[in-house]
Amino acid sequence: MTSHEEQQNAADFYDFESALSEEERKILARTRQFMRDEVRPLVAEHWAGGTFPMELIARFRESGLVGLPYEGYGEPGPAASHLLTGMMAMEMSRVDASVATFFGVHNGLAMYSVQAGGDEEQRERWLPGMARMETVGAFALTEPLDGSDIAAGMRTTARRAGDTWVIDGAKRWIGNATFADHVVVWARDVQDDQVKGFVVGRGTPGFTAEPIAHKTSLRIVQNADVTLTGVRVPESDRLQRVSSFRDVAEILRATRSGVAWQALGVMVGAYELALRYAGERQQFGRPLAGFQLVQDLLVKSLGNITSSWGMLLQLARMQDAGVFRDEHSSLAKAHVTARMREVVAWAREIFGGNGIVLDHDVARFFADAEAIYSFEGTREMNTLIVGKAITGESAFV
């Protein structure tokens, strides 16, 4: 391997990138260059320190990569296809899954909540600034005592008092929350027992976000414990097109596939590192790449990448055609993240002892894979969603 592009071709063994249009390939190339030039030099130090490189926000603002899925709010032109945005998520995670998660929370979960759940006035009020990353978004759903069962067990409450809502409760694992300008908070309306969505601005009295310390995965992401104590939000900041958890589920259905693309990117990044290392590292007078057992690990990794990429390409086409369902994104998330776990372990194995040293990068991919495996629906929960779809029987507890 002599160049970045050759490494890309090595991972894209079946040339899935050719499914993009010429203009889409240019955007993907711009994403690749941005991650290589602006992000890669920063990640090892910030991952080790558990800090977020705040200077990246301004660089993203100038990149033209934010807001592309939202026609009329991002760059001029039609909304980006799901295939392009998926491959962009892959490219970002190929360099660093934490920065990809920061981008996905803002550009996906937060912005899509406003796009899908807000009325026209709210979209016009919030999305232009978010599409330029002049303001940063976060998405607050998971709670300290409720993750997979959040639909039935949400403890955060909202009580209406005239033209104001009063929100009380707590959220956990909320990415970007320590510095976000807009936090989409989901709470149960005490009057009708239905989930509503609220956009809470930075500095709102009663809202606090404390960073979660001692993480061993996605250390750059600023996950927070959020506390809401008598937080007052005007009715105009309640997402007007959200009336129940069903609406929240629609948002998660649309964004879950993005996590599967992230998992693919982690696989690609780890595989490329292992492939390059195997060609450079000498043992017994020859490169590691010349040993059968090493080639076996590399080929199994490439097989996982290729099969996962093919699944995600077809899923993106179904999304663009408007014919995908919950079980389609759930199968992709469950399957691809499981394959990712295998690949990062094989890649680390090829590095031997060097695989646990951050300087070689593969340790970061190995650790970050664990968070991606769990968030946006665990493998078990996504398995049960697919199981219900194919058998007609619900096995949820």
C-alpha positions, 0 to 999 in steps of 0.5 A: 500500500503506497497511498490512502486511495489504494488502502480505500480500494483494498477495503472496498473489495467489490467497489461499492463506492461505484454505486454513488454518482460522480457528484456524490463521490466528490462529496465522499472524497471531501469527507475522506480528505477532511477526516484525514487532514483535520481529524486524524492528527487530533484523535490520539491525544484527545482520546487518551485525555478524554477530551473533545477537540472543540476547534473541530466545530469551526472546521466542520462549519467550513467543510460543507459536510453538515446538513446534507440530508436536509434539502433547503438547509445544508449545501445547495441542491437536493437532499443527500441520499441515504447511500451517500450519508451512510458512506460518509458515516463510514468514512468518518468512523474509518478514522475515528468513531468518536468524531463520527458519533459527535457528527451523527448525534448532531447531524442525525439524531438532533437535526432529524428530530427537529426535521421530523418532529417540528413544525415549519416555524420550528424547522426554519428557526433551528435547522439553518443554524444547525446545518451550518454548525453555528449551533450544536445539537444533542439528543436526550432519551436514555435515562439512568434506570431505563435504556432498552425499556425506555418506551414503557419506563420513561421517568422524566416528566413534563407538566404543562402550566399555561403556555409553559412546560415544566420538565423534571427528571434525569438522562444518561449517556447524552452525547454533546450535552456538555456543550450543545446549544440545543438539546432535544429532551424527551419526557412523558406528559403527566396528563396523557401519559404520552411522550413529548419532545422539547428543545432545551437551550443551553443555559436554561435554569434547572438544566445541568450536564455533567460529563461521564468520567472513566469511560473506556470507549468513545472517550472523545465523545462528551457523554453526560449525565443530564439533570432537569429540575423544574426546567421551564420550556415554552410551548413554542419549543415543544416539537409540535408534530410529536405526540407519542413514543411512536414518533420517537421510534420513527426517528430511531428507525431512520438513524439506527442504520447510521450506526451500522454504517459507523460499525462498518467504518470501524471495521474498515479502519481496523482492517486497513491498519492490520493490513498495513502492519502485516506488510511492514512487520517482520517475523522469522525473516519475512512479513507477517502478511506472508503467514497463512494464519495472518492471511486467514484473519485478514480474509475473514475481516475482508469478508465481514466488511464486504458482506456488511457493506452489501447489506447496508448498500441495499438498506440505503436503497430501500430507505431512498425508495421509502420501503424500509421498516424497523426490522430492516434497520434492526437486522443491519445494526445487530448483524454489522456490529457483531461482525465489527466486534470480530474484525477489531479483535482479529486486527488487534490480534495481528498487532500482537503486543503492539495492539494494546498501545494507543500509538498504533491506533488499533487499540482505539478501534478495538475499544470504541467498537464496544460502545457502537455495539451497544447504543441505538439498540443492543444486539439483543433488542434488535434481534427481538425486533427482527424475530417478531417480524419474521415469526409474528410472535413477540418475545419482548419481556 
